[in-house]
Amino acid sequence: EVATAVSDLTFLLMSHNDCQGALYYRGLLLRRAGKEKAALRDFVTLVKLNPTHGGALTEIKQLRELMKG
């Protein structure tokens, strides 16, 4: 279930807030759940940690377009 996975990743991020995999997958799950703003926050945080993360950069671009219009 998406909510359980998001909860598990959130718990992991409490002690490992720089875990790129957890940020990326939580962002994907949040987007799937329709929580675009929260997903965008995770992807932006990830890009701050790793400016060349292609997946996060793509998601940011798509989410900004989606939220714009």
PDB file of N, CA, C and O in Angstrom, chain B, residues numbered from 101:
ATOM      1  N   GLU B 101       0.847  -1.185   0.000  1.00  0.00           N
ATOM      2  CA  GLU B 101       0.000   0.000   0.000  1.00  0.00           C
ATOM      3  C   GLU B 101       0.887   1.241   0.000  1.00  0.00           C
ATOM      4  O   GLU B 101       1.919   1.282   0.670  1.00  0.00           O
ATOM      5  N   VAL B 102       0.470   2.246  -0.759  1.00  0.00           N
ATOM      6  CA  VAL B 102       1.251   3.463  -0.926  1.00  0.00           C
ATOM      7  C   VAL B 102       1.452   4.183   0.406  1.00  0.00           C
ATOM      8  O   VAL B 102       2.563   4.613   0.714  1.00  0.00           O
ATOM      9  N   ALA B 103       0.391   4.319   1.196  1.00  0.00           N
ATOM     10  CA  ALA B 103       0.493   5.051   2.464  1.00  0.00           C
ATOM     11  C   ALA B 103       1.499   4.399   3.407  1.00  0.00           C
ATOM     12  O   ALA B 103       2.253   5.097   4.085  1.00  0.00           O
ATOM     13  N   THR B 104       1.516   3.092   3.456  1.00  0.00           N
ATOM     14  CA  THR B 104       2.456   2.371   4.316  1.00  0.00           C
ATOM     15  C   THR B 104       3.886   2.580   3.844  1.00  0.00           C
ATOM     16  O   THR B 104       4.788   2.797   4.653  1.00  0.00           O
ATOM     17  N   ALA B 105       4.090   2.514   2.540  1.00  0.00           N
ATOM     18  CA  ALA B 105       5.433   2.717   1.996  1.00  0.00           C
ATOM     19  C   ALA B 105       5.920   4.137   2.265  1.00  0.00           C
ATOM     20  O   ALA B 105       7.079   4.339   2.627  1.00  0.00           O
ATOM     21  N   VAL B 106       5.046   5.114   2.090  1.00  0.00           N
ATOM     22  CA  VAL B 106       5.411   6.501   2.383  1.00  0.00           C
ATOM     23  C   VAL B 106       5.773   6.644   3.860  1.00  0.00           C
ATOM     24  O   VAL B 106       6.757   7.303   4.198  1.00  0.00           O
ATOM     25  N   SER B 107       4.994   6.039   4.727  1.00  0.00           N
ATOM     26  CA  SER B 107       5.258   6.085   6.164  1.00  0.00           C
ATOM     27  C   SER B 107       6.606   5.455   6.498  1.00  0.00           C
ATOM     28  O   SER B 107       7.369   6.002   7.293  1.00  0.00           O
ATOM     29  N   ASP B 108       6.899   4.311   5.895  1.00  0.00           N
ATOM     30  CA  ASP B 108       8.169   3.629   6.137  1.00  0.00           C
ATOM     31  C   ASP B 108       9.350   4.478   5.670  1.00  0.00           C
ATOM     32  O   ASP B 108      10.362   4.579   6.364  1.00  0.00           O
ATOM     33  N   LEU B 109       9.219   5.084   4.500  1.00  0.00           N
ATOM     34  CA  LEU B 109      10.299   5.926   3.982  1.00  0.00           C
ATOM     35  C   LEU B 109      10.470   7.184   4.832  1.00  0.00           C
ATOM     36  O   LEU B 109      11.592   7.643   5.050  1.00  0.00           O
ATOM     37  N   THR B 110       9.368   7.735   5.306  1.00  0.00           N
ATOM     38  CA  THR B 110       9.434   8.902   6.186  1.00  0.00           C
ATOM     39  C   THR B 110      10.178   8.550   7.466  1.00  0.00           C
ATOM     40  O   THR B 110      11.010   9.327   7.934  1.00  0.00           O
ATOM     41  N   PHE B 111       9.887   7.398   8.029  1.00  0.00           N
ATOM     42  CA  PHE B 111      10.575   6.935   9.239  1.00  0.00           C
ATOM     43  C   PHE B 111      12.072   6.789   8.973  1.00  0.00           C
ATOM     44  O   PHE B 111      12.889   7.205   9.794  1.00  0.00           O
ATOM     45  N   LEU B 112      12.433   6.207   7.844  1.00  0.00           N
ATOM     46  CA  LEU B 112      13.840   6.051   7.481  1.00  0.00           C
ATOM     47  C   LEU B 112      14.524   7.414   7.353  1.00  0.00           C
ATOM     48  O   LEU B 112      15.651   7.600   7.811  1.00  0.00           O
ATOM     49  N   LEU B 113      13.826   8.361   6.724  1.00  0.00           N
ATOM     50  CA  LEU B 113      14.403   9.684   6.501  1.00  0.00           C
ATOM     51  C   LEU B 113      14.579  10.486   7.793  1.00  0.00           C
ATOM     52  O   LEU B 113      15.349  11.446   7.821  1.00  0.00           O
ATOM     53  N   MET B 114      13.875  10.105   8.858  1.00  0.00           N
ATOM     54  CA  MET B 114      14.054  10.781  10.145  1.00  0.00           C
ATOM     55  C   MET B 114      15.478  10.621  10.658  1.00  0.00           C
ATOM     56  O   MET B 114      16.023  11.534  11.278  1.00  0.00           O
ATOM     57  N   SER B 115      16.073   9.484  10.407  1.00  0.00           N
ATOM     58  CA  SER B 115      17.428   9.242  10.886  1.00  0.00           C
ATOM     59  C   SER B 115      18.475   9.294   9.776  1.00  0.00           C
ATOM     60  O   SER B 115      19.673   9.363  10.054  1.00  0.00           O
ATOM     61  N   HIS B 116      18.031   9.261   8.530  1.00  0.00           N
ATOM     62  CA  HIS B 116      18.937   9.300   7.380  1.00  0.00           C
ATOM     63  C   HIS B 116      18.379  10.299   6.361  1.00  0.00           C
ATOM     64  O   HIS B 116      17.980   9.922   5.259  1.00  0.00           O
ATOM     65  N   ASN B 117      18.360  11.582   6.750  1.00  0.00           N
ATOM     66  CA  ASN B 117      17.683  12.568   5.914  1.00  0.00           C
ATOM     67  C   ASN B 117      18.390  12.855   4.598  1.00  0.00           C
ATOM     68  O   ASN B 117      17.871  13.605   3.771  1.00  0.00           O
ATOM     69  N   ASP B 118      19.563  12.272   4.392  1.00  0.00           N
ATOM     70  CA  ASP B 118      20.267  12.451   3.135  1.00  0.00           C
ATOM     71  C   ASP B 118      20.219  11.196   2.252  1.00  0.00           C
ATOM     72  O   ASP B 118      20.982  11.082   1.293  1.00  0.00           O
ATOM     73  N   CYS B 119      19.343  10.277   2.571  1.00  0.00           N
ATOM     74  CA  CYS B 119      19.219   9.038   1.800  1.00  0.00           C
ATOM     75  C   CYS B 119      18.520   9.337   0.470  1.00  0.00           C
ATOM     76  O   CYS B 119      17.306   9.532   0.419  1.00  0.00           O
ATOM     77  N   GLN B 120      19.304   9.369  -0.585  1.00  0.00           N
ATOM     78  CA  GLN B 120      18.780   9.763  -1.889  1.00  0.00           C
ATOM     79  C   GLN B 120      17.710   8.804  -2.406  1.00  0.00           C
ATOM     80  O   GLN B 120      16.714   9.240  -2.984  1.00  0.00           O
ATOM     81  N   GLY B 121      17.906   7.524  -2.204  1.00  0.00           N
ATOM     82  CA  GLY B 121      16.921   6.547  -2.664  1.00  0.00           C
ATOM     83  C   GLY B 121      15.580   6.724  -1.980  1.00  0.00           C
ATOM     84  O   GLY B 121      14.531   6.660  -2.621  1.00  0.00           O
ATOM     85  N   ALA B 122      15.619   6.948  -0.673  1.00  0.00           N
ATOM     86  CA  ALA B 122      14.375   7.131   0.080  1.00  0.00           C
ATOM     87  C   ALA B 122      13.650   8.402  -0.359  1.00  0.00           C
ATOM     88  O   ALA B 122      12.427   8.407  -0.493  1.00  0.00           O
ATOM     89  N   LEU B 123      14.403   9.476  -0.581  1.00  0.00           N
ATOM     90  CA  LEU B 123      13.782  10.719  -1.052  1.00  0.00           C
ATOM     91  C   LEU B 123      13.142  10.531  -2.422  1.00  0.00           C
ATOM     92  O   LEU B 123      12.019  10.975  -2.662  1.00  0.00           O
ATOM     93  N   TYR B 124      13.864   9.872  -3.309  1.00  0.00           N
ATOM     94  CA  TYR B 124      13.361   9.684  -4.668  1.00  0.00           C
ATOM     95  C   TYR B 124      12.093   8.826  -4.678  1.00  0.00           C
ATOM     96  O   TYR B 124      11.087   9.201  -5.281  1.00  0.00           O
ATOM     97  N   TYR B 125      12.149   7.686  -4.014  1.00  0.00           N
ATOM     98  CA  TYR B 125      10.993   6.796  -4.054  1.00  0.00           C
ATOM     99  C   TYR B 125       9.810   7.341  -3.276  1.00  0.00           C
ATOM    100  O   TYR B 125       8.663   7.120  -3.666  1.00  0.00           O
ATOM    101  N   ARG B 126      10.067   8.054  -2.173  1.00  0.00           N
ATOM    102  CA  ARG B 126       8.955   8.684  -1.474  1.00  0.00           C
ATOM    103  C   ARG B 126       8.322   9.749  -2.363  1.00  0.00           C
ATOM    104  O   ARG B 126       7.098   9.879  -2.401  1.00  0.00           O
ATOM    105  N   GLY B 127       9.141  10.507  -3.072  1.00  0.00           N
ATOM    106  CA  GLY B 127       8.610  11.495  -4.005  1.00  0.00           C
ATOM    107  C   GLY B 127       7.733  10.861  -5.068  1.00  0.00           C
ATOM    108  O   GLY B 127       6.661  11.377  -5.384  1.00  0.00           O
ATOM    109  N   LEU B 128       8.181   9.752  -5.615  1.00  0.00           N
ATOM    110  CA  LEU B 128       7.379   9.053  -6.627  1.00  0.00           C
ATOM    111  C   LEU B 128       6.050   8.576  -6.047  1.00  0.00           C
ATOM    112  O   LEU B 128       5.004   8.703  -6.683  1.00  0.00           O
ATOM    113  N   LEU B 129       6.100   8.032  -4.847  1.00  0.00           N
ATOM    114  CA  LEU B 129       4.874   7.545  -4.208  1.00  0.00           C
ATOM    115  C   LEU B 129       3.924   8.692  -3.868  1.00  0.00           C
ATOM    116  O   LEU B 129       2.711   8.574  -4.042  1.00  0.00           O
ATOM    117  N   LEU B 130       4.483   9.798  -3.383  1.00  0.00           N
ATOM    118  CA  LEU B 130       3.636  10.952  -3.081  1.00  0.00           C
ATOM    119  C   LEU B 130       2.967  11.481  -4.346  1.00  0.00           C
ATOM    120  O   LEU B 130       1.792  11.849  -4.334  1.00  0.00           O
ATOM    121  N   ARG B 131       3.726  11.512  -5.427  1.00  0.00           N
ATOM    122  CA  ARG B 131       3.138  11.968  -6.695  1.00  0.00           C
ATOM    123  C   ARG B 131       2.001  11.040  -7.107  1.00  0.00           C
ATOM    124  O   ARG B 131       0.939  11.497  -7.529  1.00  0.00           O
ATOM    125  N   ARG B 132       2.226   9.756  -6.985  1.00  0.00           N
ATOM    126  CA  ARG B 132       1.195   8.775  -7.344  1.00  0.00           C
ATOM    127  C   ARG B 132      -0.059   8.972  -6.491  1.00  0.00           C
ATOM    128  O   ARG B 132      -1.178   8.744  -6.949  1.00  0.00           O
ATOM    129  N   ALA B 133       0.146   9.397  -5.246  1.00  0.00           N
ATOM    130  CA  ALA B 133      -0.972   9.610  -4.327  1.00  0.00           C
ATOM    131  C   ALA B 133      -1.642  10.970  -4.531  1.00  0.00           C
ATOM    132  O   ALA B 133      -2.591  11.307  -3.823  1.00  0.00           O
ATOM    133  N   GLY B 134      -1.149  11.751  -5.499  1.00  0.00           N
ATOM    134  CA  GLY B 134      -1.757  13.044  -5.782  1.00  0.00           C
ATOM    135  C   GLY B 134      -1.260  14.173  -4.899  1.00  0.00           C
ATOM    136  O   GLY B 134      -1.863  15.246  -4.858  1.00  0.00           O
ATOM    137  N   LYS B 135      -0.159  13.937  -4.188  1.00  0.00           N
ATOM    138  CA  LYS B 135       0.396  14.959  -3.288  1.00  0.00           C
ATOM    139  C   LYS B 135       1.601  15.605  -3.973  1.00  0.00           C
ATOM    140  O   LYS B 135       2.751  15.397  -3.584  1.00  0.00           O
ATOM    141  N   GLU B 136       1.295  16.402  -5.013  1.00  0.00           N
ATOM    142  CA  GLU B 136       2.335  16.961  -5.863  1.00  0.00           C
ATOM    143  C   GLU B 136       3.290  17.888  -5.115  1.00  0.00           C
ATOM    144  O   GLU B 136       4.499  17.834  -5.342  1.00  0.00           O
ATOM    145  N   LYS B 137       2.772  18.735  -4.231  1.00  0.00           N
ATOM    146  CA  LYS B 137       3.637  19.675  -3.514  1.00  0.00           C
ATOM    147  C   LYS B 137       4.631  18.941  -2.623  1.00  0.00           C
ATOM    148  O   LYS B 137       5.807  19.300  -2.577  1.00  0.00           O
ATOM    149  N   ALA B 138       4.173  17.933  -1.929  1.00  0.00           N
ATOM    150  CA  ALA B 138       5.060  17.150  -1.064  1.00  0.00           C
ATOM    151  C   ALA B 138       6.093  16.394  -1.903  1.00  0.00           C
ATOM    152  O   ALA B 138       7.261  16.300  -1.527  1.00  0.00           O
ATOM    153  N   ALA B 139       5.651  15.861  -3.032  1.00  0.00           N
ATOM    154  CA  ALA B 139       6.575  15.162  -3.928  1.00  0.00           C
ATOM    155  C   ALA B 139       7.641  16.120  -4.434  1.00  0.00           C
ATOM    156  O   ALA B 139       8.825  15.784  -4.458  1.00  0.00           O
ATOM    157  N   LEU B 140       7.224  17.308  -4.836  1.00  0.00           N
ATOM    158  CA  LEU B 140       8.166  18.306  -5.340  1.00  0.00           C
ATOM    159  C   LEU B 140       9.200  18.658  -4.277  1.00  0.00           C
ATOM    160  O   LEU B 140      10.380  18.813  -4.592  1.00  0.00           O
ATOM    161  N   ARG B 141       8.774  18.786  -3.029  1.00  0.00           N
ATOM    162  CA  ARG B 141       9.718  19.072  -1.935  1.00  0.00           C
ATOM    163  C   ARG B 141      10.789  17.989  -1.833  1.00  0.00           C
ATOM    164  O   ARG B 141      11.968  18.294  -1.655  1.00  0.00           O
ATOM    165  N   ASP B 142      10.381  16.729  -1.944  1.00  0.00           N
ATOM    166  CA  ASP B 142      11.360  15.642  -1.870  1.00  0.00           C
ATOM    167  C   ASP B 142      12.338  15.705  -3.037  1.00  0.00           C
ATOM    168  O   ASP B 142      13.542  15.528  -2.845  1.00  0.00           O
ATOM    169  N   PHE B 143      11.839  15.954  -4.232  1.00  0.00           N
ATOM    170  CA  PHE B 143      12.722  15.999  -5.393  1.00  0.00           C
ATOM    171  C   PHE B 143      13.673  17.189  -5.328  1.00  0.00           C
ATOM    172  O   PHE B 143      14.836  17.070  -5.715  1.00  0.00           O
ATOM    173  N   VAL B 144      13.198  18.331  -4.846  1.00  0.00           N
ATOM    174  CA  VAL B 144      14.063  19.512  -4.701  1.00  0.00           C
ATOM    175  C   VAL B 144      15.137  19.237  -3.650  1.00  0.00           C
ATOM    176  O   VAL B 144      16.301  19.585  -3.851  1.00  0.00           O
ATOM    177  N   THR B 145      14.762  18.625  -2.547  1.00  0.00           N
ATOM    178  CA  THR B 145      15.747  18.264  -1.520  1.00  0.00           C
ATOM    179  C   THR B 145      16.796  17.328  -2.099  1.00  0.00           C
ATOM    180  O   THR B 145      17.988  17.477  -1.830  1.00  0.00           O
ATOM    181  N   LEU B 146      16.355  16.374  -2.884  1.00  0.00           N
ATOM    182  CA  LEU B 146      17.272  15.414  -3.498  1.00  0.00           C
ATOM    183  C   LEU B 146      18.246  16.113  -4.441  1.00  0.00           C
ATOM    184  O   LEU B 146      19.436  15.798  -4.442  1.00  0.00           O
ATOM    185  N   VAL B 147      17.757  17.053  -5.239  1.00  0.00           N
ATOM    186  CA  VAL B 147      18.632  17.759  -6.177  1.00  0.00           C
ATOM    187  C   VAL B 147      19.630  18.647  -5.435  1.00  0.00           C
ATOM    188  O   VAL B 147      20.733  18.889  -5.926  1.00  0.00           O
ATOM    189  N   LYS B 148      19.247  19.129  -4.260  1.00  0.00           N
ATOM    190  CA  LYS B 148      20.212  19.886  -3.445  1.00  0.00           C
ATOM    191  C   LYS B 148      21.347  18.969  -2.984  1.00  0.00           C
ATOM    192  O   LYS B 148      22.495  19.401  -2.886  1.00  0.00           O
ATOM    193  N   LEU B 149      21.027  17.720  -2.704  1.00  0.00           N
ATOM    194  CA  LEU B 149      22.042  16.741  -2.300  1.00  0.00           C
ATOM    195  C   LEU B 149      22.857  16.248  -3.496  1.00  0.00           C
ATOM    196  O   LEU B 149      24.062  16.021  -3.389  1.00  0.00           O
ATOM    197  N   ASN B 150      22.185  16.088  -4.629  1.00  0.00           N
ATOM    198  CA  ASN B 150      22.810  15.532  -5.828  1.00  0.00           C
ATOM    199  C   ASN B 150      22.278  16.280  -7.056  1.00  0.00           C
ATOM    200  O   ASN B 150      21.280  15.876  -7.652  1.00  0.00           O
ATOM    201  N   PRO B 151      22.952  17.369  -7.427  1.00  0.00           N
ATOM    202  CA  PRO B 151      22.458  18.225  -8.514  1.00  0.00           C
ATOM    203  C   PRO B 151      22.356  17.548  -9.876  1.00  0.00           C
ATOM    204  O   PRO B 151      21.749  18.105 -10.791  1.00  0.00           O
ATOM    205  N   THR B 152      22.931  16.372 -10.030  1.00  0.00           N
ATOM    206  CA  THR B 152      22.881  15.692 -11.325  1.00  0.00           C
ATOM    207  C   THR B 152      21.929  14.491 -11.321  1.00  0.00           C
ATOM    208  O   THR B 152      21.981  13.673 -12.239  1.00  0.00           O
ATOM    209  N   HIS B 153      21.075  14.370 -10.327  1.00  0.00           N
ATOM    210  CA  HIS B 153      20.144  13.239 -10.255  1.00  0.00           C
ATOM    211  C   HIS B 153      19.090  13.397 -11.347  1.00  0.00           C
ATOM    212  O   HIS B 153      18.144  14.172 -11.205  1.00  0.00           O
ATOM    213  N   GLY B 154      19.262  12.665 -12.420  1.00  0.00           N
ATOM    214  CA  GLY B 154      18.401  12.795 -13.594  1.00  0.00           C
ATOM    215  C   GLY B 154      16.935  12.545 -13.317  1.00  0.00           C
ATOM    216  O   GLY B 154      16.075  13.271 -13.817  1.00  0.00           O
ATOM    217  N   GLY B 155      16.641  11.536 -12.534  1.00  0.00           N
ATOM    218  CA  GLY B 155      15.252  11.210 -12.229  1.00  0.00           C
ATOM    219  C   GLY B 155      14.560  12.339 -11.484  1.00  0.00           C
ATOM    220  O   GLY B 155      13.428  12.701 -11.806  1.00  0.00           O
ATOM    221  N   ALA B 156      15.236  12.890 -10.494  1.00  0.00           N
ATOM    222  CA  ALA B 156      14.651  13.981  -9.715  1.00  0.00           C
ATOM    223  C   ALA B 156      14.495  15.233 -10.567  1.00  0.00           C
ATOM    224  O   ALA B 156      13.485  15.929 -10.468  1.00  0.00           O
ATOM    225  N   LEU B 157      15.481  15.522 -11.397  1.00  0.00           N
ATOM    226  CA  LEU B 157      15.385  16.690 -12.278  1.00  0.00           C
ATOM    227  C   LEU B 157      14.197  16.576 -13.228  1.00  0.00           C
ATOM    228  O   LEU B 157      13.486  17.552 -13.466  1.00  0.00           O
ATOM    229  N   THR B 158      13.992  15.393 -13.760  1.00  0.00           N
ATOM    230  CA  THR B 158      12.851  15.154 -14.652  1.00  0.00           C
ATOM    231  C   THR B 158      11.535  15.328 -13.912  1.00  0.00           C
ATOM    232  O   THR B 158      10.610  15.961 -14.420  1.00  0.00           O
ATOM    233  N   GLU B 159      11.451  14.768 -12.717  1.00  0.00           N
ATOM    234  CA  GLU B 159      10.227  14.882 -11.926  1.00  0.00           C
ATOM    235  C   GLU B 159       9.921  16.336 -11.580  1.00  0.00           C
ATOM    236  O   GLU B 159       8.766  16.757 -11.636  1.00  0.00           O
ATOM    237  N   ILE B 160      10.944  17.102 -11.223  1.00  0.00           N
ATOM    238  CA  ILE B 160      10.742  18.515 -10.894  1.00  0.00           C
ATOM    239  C   ILE B 160      10.166  19.248 -12.094  1.00  0.00           C
ATOM    240  O   ILE B 160       9.205  20.006 -11.965  1.00  0.00           O
ATOM    241  N   LYS B 161      10.751  19.020 -13.248  1.00  0.00           N
ATOM    242  CA  LYS B 161      10.269  19.678 -14.465  1.00  0.00           C
ATOM    243  C   LYS B 161       8.809  19.319 -14.737  1.00  0.00           C
ATOM    244  O   LYS B 161       7.992  20.199 -15.007  1.00  0.00           O
ATOM    245  N   GLN B 162       8.486  18.045 -14.668  1.00  0.00           N
ATOM    246  CA  GLN B 162       7.121  17.586 -14.935  1.00  0.00           C
ATOM    247  C   GLN B 162       6.138  18.129 -13.907  1.00  0.00           C
ATOM    248  O   GLN B 162       5.050  18.578 -14.268  1.00  0.00           O
ATOM    249  N   LEU B 163       6.507  18.094 -12.640  1.00  0.00           N
ATOM    250  CA  LEU B 163       5.608  18.581 -11.594  1.00  0.00           C
ATOM    251  C   LEU B 163       5.370  20.075 -11.709  1.00  0.00           C
ATOM    252  O   LEU B 163       4.246  20.542 -11.522  1.00  0.00           O
ATOM    253  N   ARG B 164       6.416  20.824 -12.013  1.00  0.00           N
ATOM    254  CA  ARG B 164       6.234  22.283 -12.170  1.00  0.00           C
ATOM    255  C   ARG B 164       5.310  22.593 -13.324  1.00  0.00           C
ATOM    256  O   ARG B 164       4.483  23.500 -13.229  1.00  0.00           O
ATOM    257  N   GLU B 165       5.436  21.857 -14.415  1.00  0.00           N
ATOM    258  CA  GLU B 165       4.530  22.043 -15.559  1.00  0.00           C
ATOM    259  C   GLU B 165       3.097  21.687 -15.166  1.00  0.00           C
ATOM    260  O   GLU B 165       2.160  22.413 -15.497  1.00  0.00           O
ATOM    261  N   LEU B 166       2.934  20.582 -14.470  1.00  0.00           N
ATOM    262  CA  LEU B 166       1.620  20.123 -14.038  1.00  0.00           C
ATOM    263  C   LEU B 166       0.958  21.135 -13.093  1.00  0.00           C
ATOM    264  O   LEU B 166      -0.233  21.423 -13.210  1.00  0.00           O
ATOM    265  N   MET B 167       1.740  21.660 -12.169  1.00  0.00           N
ATOM    266  CA  MET B 167       1.212  22.561 -11.166  1.00  0.00           C
ATOM    267  C   MET B 167       0.932  23.955 -11.743  1.00  0.00           C
ATOM    268  O   MET B 167       0.109  24.703 -11.215  1.00  0.00           O
ATOM    269  N   LYS B 168       1.619  24.283 -12.819  1.00  0.00           N
ATOM    270  CA  LYS B 168       1.439  25.573 -13.474  1.00  0.00           C
ATOM    271  C   LYS B 168       0.079  25.651 -14.165  1.00  0.00           C
ATOM    272  O   LYS B 168      -0.599  26.679 -14.175  1.00  0.00           O
ATOM    273  N   GLY B 169      -0.281  24.496 -14.745  1.00  0.00           N
ATOM    274  CA  GLY B 169      -1.400  24.696 -15.515  1.00  0.00           C
ATOM    275  C   GLY B 169      -2.513  23.924 -15.829  1.00  0.00           C
ATOM    276  O   GLY B 169      -3.388  24.376 -16.568  1.00  0.00           O
TER     277      GLY B 169
END
